[in-house]
Amino acid sequence: MSTRPPEDVEVAVVGAGVVGDAVALALARRGVTVAVLEAEPEPALAASATNSGILHLGFDSVPGELETALIARSAVLRPSVLGALGVPVLSCGALVRGRSPADREALAALARNAARNGVAALLEGDRLAIPGESVTDPVAFSFALLGAAQRHGAVLRTRFRVVALERARQGFTLVAESGERVSARLAVNCAGLRADAVAALAGDHSFAIYPRKGEFLVFAPAPAQRLDRILSPLPSRRTRGVLAFPTVDGMVVAGPTAVDQEDKDDWSVRPEARAEIVAGVSGLYPPLADAEPVFAYAGLRPAGRGTNYVIGPSPACPRLVNVAAIRSTGLSASLGIAERVAELVAALGVALGPERELEPGPTPAPRGSWWRRTAEYRASAHA
Ligand SMILES: Cc1cc2nc3c(=O)[nH]c(=O)nc-3n(C[C@H](O)[C@H](O)[C@H](O)COP(=O)(O)OP(=O)(O)OC[C@H]3O[C@@H](n4cnc5c(N)ncnc54)[C@H](O)[C@@H]3O)c2cc1C
């Protein structure tokens, strides 16, 4: 049991994935005292580090949905934030390919959808080009936001798995498995796969999260076979399908799969994943059909059962703001989500000051390839 006195902050953010990191930055920049409480030994060791790293503009998102609006808002906010913080971005564009002339109508419909969402998309026969799509290093992205939040005064507590939310007159005391405690007027629940469990600590059973696994293969292409764009099949309502995309460190990645599972701790790559990915990608990018991958990793999307983008005060406890079920686009939408959460926090009575300029500074990003990091951590944690 720790004897440390409880930290006393205005807002406790539970979870240091990209969403929690962005929320911490949005609040700390406006002078709010923030503690970020993360269960793992380091930030961004879950979905935020095991995705495709694509900064979507929303060309295929459903017009009018909250997710689409927050992706669009992020696209406006992103250039200045990423520029100021030196986050690597490959502005490569994307190409959606139909499989046959019969797909032309579907591509035309996708182009109309993009136009409704304000995203530039160009029909070129049986291909649709989206020049504004880009890729980033999602770990560097997350660490940059969190590092900037810390420079604006936010405090990070790792190995702080929140296991109890004790209500107090002025807010909460958040209690960690270790016994450590942090007091806060408001808590923002950005706990990804475990956001339902964190909400339940406050008596909120209004949503459930399940893992939708996405597996990837990483290839080290010869320079002549490097990919210069994101290649994508026609997306369906359920999934964007298996893509091929370049990384900021010169690799080519193929994936992800989309496999619903129950176990929130199963980060394994299934033996059959390789054949599924190769079958999906070889029509898009033939050099990968016979290539040997150098690595494989899996991510778990925090998917809501029958819901998506649950953002708002908990119906059971308004001092808890849920930011949950951010399933497939949280990297792209994080800055818009954070702006929305800052508005909610202000509406709940925490005074926000003027937004301060971002202070550039060294980002303590982990060394090594982002696409290896979580898989290696999970493997060593279970060894
Ligand atoms: C296969 C795949 C591909 C994807 N591709 C893209 C893409 O190309 N572009 C895009 O924009 N998005 C993509 N996404 C979606 C994106 O990765 C997620 O939407 C985003 O990472 C969600 O971030 P988060 O912070 O909500 O969750 P997470 O990153 O899961 O973070 C939650 C954090 O909360 C912590 N936590 C949990 N419980 C507790 C507790 N009790 N106490 C303290 N801490 C706790 C966890 O340890 C974790 O660090 C993809 C996701 C996957 C899995």
The ligand as a Gaussian input file, in Angstrom:
#p B3LYP/6-31G(d) Opt

LIG

0 1
 C       -6.079000      -3.180000     -36.371000
 C       -6.372000      -1.720000     -36.160000
 C       -6.226000      -0.815000     -37.217000
 C       -6.556000       0.536000     -37.020000
 N       -6.224000       1.450000     -37.987000
 C       -6.428000       2.777000     -37.750000
 C       -5.994000       3.746000     -38.679000
 O       -5.345000       3.453000     -39.669000
 N       -6.291000       5.053000     -38.417000
 C       -6.975000       5.426000     -37.309000
 O       -7.268000       6.608000     -37.164000
 N       -7.324000       4.533000     -36.371000
 C       -7.066000       3.225000     -36.563000
 N       -7.412000       2.300000     -35.633000
 C       -8.183000       2.731000     -34.464000
 C       -7.324000       3.358000     -33.386000
 O       -6.149000       2.622000     -33.182000
 C       -8.165000       3.420000     -32.106000
 O       -9.400000       4.060000     -32.390000
 C       -7.444000       4.203000     -31.021000
 O       -6.141000       3.722000     -30.832000
 C       -8.214000       4.127000     -29.714000
 O       -7.455000       4.817000     -28.762000
 P       -7.804000       4.799000     -27.227000
 O       -6.879000       5.736000     -26.584000
 O       -9.274000       4.973000     -27.073000
 O       -7.543000       3.289000     -26.781000
 P       -6.182000       2.511000     -26.415000
 O       -5.077000       2.835000     -27.322000
 O       -6.581000       1.070000     -26.320000
 O       -5.793000       3.071000     -24.996000
 C       -6.500000       2.764000     -23.820000
 C       -5.532000       2.840000     -22.675000
 O       -6.239000       2.691000     -21.448000
 C       -5.444000       1.915000     -20.577000
 N       -6.312000       1.362000     -19.532000
 C       -7.273000       0.406000     -19.680000
 N       -7.867000       0.151000     -18.497000
 C       -7.289000       0.968000     -17.589000
 C       -7.480000       1.180000     -16.193000
 N       -8.396000       0.498000     -15.489000
 N       -6.691000       2.082000     -15.567000
 C       -5.749000       2.791000     -16.261000
 N       -5.540000       2.634000     -17.573000
 C       -6.294000       1.739000     -18.240000
 C       -4.819000       0.890000     -21.492000
 O       -3.681000       0.286000     -20.909000
 C       -4.497000       1.719000     -22.712000
 O       -3.209000       2.288000     -22.645000
 C       -7.069000       0.958000     -35.783000
 C       -7.179000       0.053000     -34.715000
 C       -6.783000      -1.271000     -34.890000
 C       -6.765000      -2.186000     -33.705000

